[in-house]
Amino acid sequence: MGAGTTNPDYFDFNRYATVDGYAYDLIAILEKLQIETCIFVGHSMSAMVGAVGSITRPDLFTKLVCLSASPRFLNAADYYEGFEQEEIDQLLAWQHRNRITRHGVQGRAVGGRRRPGVGARARVFQDPV
């Protein structure tokens, strides 16, 4: 999909209704960049994207580092390791109000303080809200 001023008409809701669509995108990126094998690091949903990608194309992944991965994010009658809908609504509202978190954490998370310019490159992939 991309970020910034991407045309929303290009977004395929059916493709991204499951983690599989994101995993296919990850595989396509690895193939396009001609990465033969990688150690994949993913947090939250992206950890699950890496897990699905590694099942689909195990030849591309030597290791997975999964941080706070969850197979399901909403609790249900037979699953209680996720969130209640009210908690997710509160989190999304907080993120919308708190622009500093969305636009500042990624650069520092990948070493932006010690490596000038890394934070700027990380922000290219963020939602510009």
C-alpha positions as CSV (number, residue, x, y, z in Angstrom):
1,M,0.0,0.0,0.0
2,G,2.7,2.5,0.9
3,A,2.5,5.6,3.0
4,G,2.0,9.3,2.5
5,T,-0.2,10.4,-0.4
6,T,-0.8,6.9,-1.7
7,N,-4.0,6.7,-3.7
8,P,-6.6,4.8,-1.5
9,D,-8.2,3.3,-4.6
10,Y,-5.2,1.0,-4.8
11,F,-5.9,-0.5,-1.4
12,D,-7.4,-4.0,-1.8
13,F,-9.5,-4.7,1.3
14,N,-9.9,-8.4,0.4
15,R,-6.1,-8.8,0.1
16,Y,-5.4,-7.3,3.5
17,A,-8.4,-8.9,5.3
18,T,-5.9,-11.5,6.6
19,V,-2.2,-11.6,7.5
20,D,-1.6,-13.5,4.2
21,G,-1.9,-10.4,2.1
22,Y,0.8,-8.7,4.1
23,A,3.0,-11.9,4.1
24,Y,2.8,-12.0,0.3
25,D,3.9,-8.3,0.2
26,L,6.8,-9.2,2.4
27,I,7.9,-12.0,0.2
28,A,7.5,-9.8,-2.9
29,I,9.8,-7.2,-1.3
30,L,12.4,-9.8,-0.4
31,E,12.3,-11.1,-4.0
32,K,12.5,-7.7,-5.6
33,L,15.5,-6.8,-3.4
34,Q,17.0,-10.2,-4.3
35,I,17.4,-11.1,-0.7
36,E,18.2,-14.8,-0.7
37,T,17.8,-15.3,3.0
38,C,17.2,-13.1,6.0
39,I,16.8,-12.9,9.8
40,F,13.4,-11.3,10.1
41,V,12.6,-9.1,13.1
42,G,8.9,-8.3,13.6
43,H,6.9,-6.7,16.4
44,S,3.2,-7.3,17.0
45,M,1.3,-7.9,13.8
46,S,4.5,-7.8,11.7
47,A,5.8,-10.7,13.7
48,M,2.8,-12.7,12.6
49,V,3.4,-11.5,9.0
50,G,7.0,-12.8,9.2
51,A,5.7,-16.1,10.7
52,V,3.2,-16.6,7.8
53,G,5.8,-15.5,5.3
54,S,8.3,-18.1,6.6
55,I,5.7,-20.8,6.3
56,T,5.0,-19.9,2.7
57,R,8.6,-19.4,1.7
58,P,10.9,-21.0,4.4
59,D,13.9,-20.7,2.0
60,L,13.9,-16.9,2.5
61,F,14.1,-17.0,6.3
62,T,16.9,-18.3,8.5
63,K,15.5,-17.0,11.8
64,L,12.5,-15.1,13.1
65,V,12.7,-12.7,16.0
66,C,9.2,-12.1,17.1
67,L,8.4,-9.4,19.7
68,S,5.0,-9.4,21.3
69,A,3.5,-11.5,18.6
70,S,-0.1,-12.7,19.0
71,P,-2.0,-15.1,16.9
72,R,-5.1,-13.1,17.6
73,F,-5.6,-9.5,18.8
74,L,-9.3,-9.6,19.9
75,N,-10.6,-11.8,22.7
76,A,-13.4,-14.2,21.8
77,A,-15.4,-16.8,23.7
78,D,-12.7,-19.4,23.1
79,Y,-9.7,-17.2,23.2
80,Y,-8.4,-14.8,25.9
81,E,-4.9,-13.6,25.3
82,G,-5.8,-10.5,23.2
83,F,-7.6,-7.3,23.9
84,E,-11.2,-6.3,24.4
85,Q,-12.6,-4.0,21.6
86,E,-12.9,-1.1,24.1
87,E,-9.1,-1.4,24.8
88,I,-8.3,-1.3,21.1
89,D,-10.6,1.7,20.6
90,Q,-8.8,3.5,23.4
91,L,-5.4,2.7,22.0
92,L,-6.3,3.9,18.6
93,A,-7.7,7.2,20.0
94,W,-4.5,7.7,22.0
95,Q,-2.3,7.1,19.0
96,H,-4.3,9.6,17.0
97,R,-3.9,12.2,19.7
98,N,-0.2,11.5,20.3
99,R,1.7,12.3,17.1
100,I,5.1,12.4,18.8
101,T,4.9,8.7,19.5
102,R,4.0,7.8,15.9
103,H,6.6,10.1,14.4
104,G,9.5,9.7,16.8
105,V,9.8,6.2,18.2
106,Q,10.7,4.3,15.0
107,G,13.9,6.2,14.3
108,R,15.1,5.7,17.9
109,A,14.1,2.1,17.8
110,V,16.5,1.3,14.9
111,G,19.4,3.3,16.4
112,G,18.6,6.8,15.3
113,R,20.4,8.4,18.2
114,R,23.6,6.7,17.4
115,R,23.3,6.7,13.7
116,P,22.2,10.1,12.4
117,G,19.8,9.9,9.5
118,V,18.3,6.5,10.4
119,G,15.3,8.1,12.0
120,A,14.6,10.2,8.9
121,R,14.7,7.1,6.7
122,A,12.4,5.2,9.1
123,R,9.8,8.0,8.9
124,V,9.4,7.5,5.2
125,F,7.3,4.4,6.0
126,Q,5.0,6.1,8.6
127,D,1.5,7.3,8.3
128,P,1.7,11.1,7.7
129,V,-1.3,12.0,9.9
